[in-house]
Amino acid sequence: MIPTYSGLEPLRIFPGSNFVNIGERTNVTGSAAFRKLIKNGQYDEAVSVARQQVENGAQVIDVNLDEGMIDGVEAMRKFLNL
């Protein structure tokens, strides 16, 4: 089975594929700055964090909004629909 990831374009990772750069700054448990943006409802600024990672070479963005102090499902809906 070949891992396939999807966004605007599919990304398939084959056994001989080169390094895949994954942006991990859109993680409320791993980035205090990103968590603060989400908690404060600053979603446009939070999307800018993801955009900057892509501009710096990320091929995949790891988005994690699962944190006890926020409604992760609602936060994810808002974030991904921007």
Secondary structure, 3 states (H helix, E strand, C coil): CCCEECCCCCEECCCCCCCCCEECCCECCCCHHHHHHHHCCCHHHHHHHHHHHHHCCCCEECCECCCCCCCHHHHHHHHHCC
